């Protein structure tokens, strides 16, 4: 399978996966809107909520990376920008998962 076909499939798969995850995300934060930080952290400590948030973060950032790569390939076509995109999205994923992990395992302290 060529890289273009893989890229197209990954983009479509993440789009489909993000539909129910985005609905969950909006419902979760609608329910927790206006609550104290500690209450939201406690809500994220629930295994289902933390799993859904991690899945949402992973799918969103992977989808972002794929979309930015298409734009770079279509309009810039420089390997440096593709590498910077990978580094940026990887860093964003790392910071997001560490932050979520801190909330889940350490709590709001």
C-alpha positions as CSV (number, residue, x, y, z in Angstrom):
1,X,0.0,0.0,0.0
2,X,1.4,3.4,-1.0
3,X,2.0,6.2,1.5
4,X,-0.7,8.3,0.0
5,X,-3.3,5.6,0.4
6,X,-2.2,4.9,4.0
7,X,-2.4,8.6,4.7
8,X,-5.9,8.9,3.2
9,X,-7.1,5.9,5.2
10,X,-5.7,7.1,8.5
11,X,-7.3,10.5,7.9
12,X,-10.7,8.9,7.3
13,X,-10.4,6.5,10.3
14,X,-9.5,9.3,12.7
15,X,-12.4,11.4,11.4
16,X,-14.8,8.6,12.0
17,X,-13.3,7.8,15.5
18,X,-13.5,11.5,16.4
19,X,-17.3,11.7,15.9
20,X,-18.4,9.8,19.0
21,X,-15.3,11.0,21.0
22,X,-16.2,14.6,20.2
23,X,-19.8,14.0,21.4
24,X,-18.4,12.5,24.6
25,X,-16.0,15.4,25.0
26,X,-18.7,18.0,24.6
27,X,-21.0,16.1,27.0
28,X,-18.2,15.7,29.6
29,X,-17.3,19.3,29.7
30,X,-20.9,20.5,29.5
31,X,-21.5,18.5,32.6
32,X,-18.4,19.8,34.3
33,X,-18.6,23.4,33.2
34,X,-18.4,25.8,36.1
35,X,-17.3,23.2,38.6
36,X,-14.2,23.6,40.8
37,X,-10.9,22.3,39.4
38,X,-10.7,19.6,42.0
39,X,-14.2,18.3,41.0
40,X,-13.2,18.2,37.4
41,X,-9.9,16.4,38.3
42,X,-11.9,13.9,40.3
43,X,-14.3,13.3,37.4
44,X,-11.3,12.7,35.1
45,X,-10.0,10.2,37.7
46,X,-12.8,7.9,36.7
47,X,-11.2,5.1,34.6
48,X,-13.8,5.5,31.8
49,X,-13.4,9.2,31.6
50,X,-9.6,9.1,31.6
51,X,-9.6,6.4,28.9
52,X,-12.0,8.4,26.8
53,X,-9.9,11.6,27.2
54,X,-6.7,9.8,26.4
55,X,-8.3,8.3,23.3
56,X,-9.7,11.7,22.3
57,X,-6.3,13.4,22.7
58,X,-4.6,10.7,20.8
59,X,-7.0,10.7,17.9
60,X,-7.2,14.5,17.7
61,X,-3.5,15.0,17.7
62,X,-2.9,12.2,15.1
63,X,-5.6,13.7,12.9
64,X,-4.0,17.2,13.4
65,X,-0.6,15.9,12.4
66,X,-2.1,14.2,9.3
67,X,-4.0,17.3,8.2
68,X,-1.0,19.6,8.7
69,X,1.2,17.2,6.7
70,X,-1.2,17.4,3.8
71,X,-1.1,21.2,3.8
72,X,2.7,21.2,4.1
73,X,3.1,18.7,1.2
74,X,0.6,20.6,-1.0
75,X,1.9,24.1,-0.4
76,X,5.4,24.0,1.1
77,X,6.9,20.6,0.2
78,X,10.0,20.9,2.4
79,X,11.1,18.0,4.5
80,X,12.1,20.4,7.3
81,X,8.5,21.5,7.8
82,X,7.2,17.9,7.8
83,X,9.8,17.1,10.5
84,X,8.8,20.2,12.5
85,X,5.2,19.1,12.2
86,X,6.1,15.7,13.6
87,X,8.1,17.2,16.5
88,X,5.3,19.7,17.3
89,X,2.5,17.1,17.3
90,X,4.7,14.7,19.3
91,X,5.4,17.3,21.9
92,X,1.8,18.3,22.1
93,X,0.8,14.7,22.6
94,X,3.5,14.2,25.3
95,X,2.5,17.3,27.2
96,X,-1.2,16.4,27.0
97,X,-0.8,12.9,28.2
98,X,1.6,13.9,31.0
99,X,-1.0,16.5,32.1
100,X,-3.8,14.0,32.0
101,X,-1.7,11.4,33.8
102,X,-0.9,14.0,36.6
103,X,-4.6,14.7,37.0
104,X,-5.6,11.0,37.0
105,X,-2.8,9.6,39.2
106,X,-1.7,12.5,41.4
107,X,-5.0,14.5,41.6
108,X,-5.5,18.2,41.8
109,X,-2.8,18.9,44.4
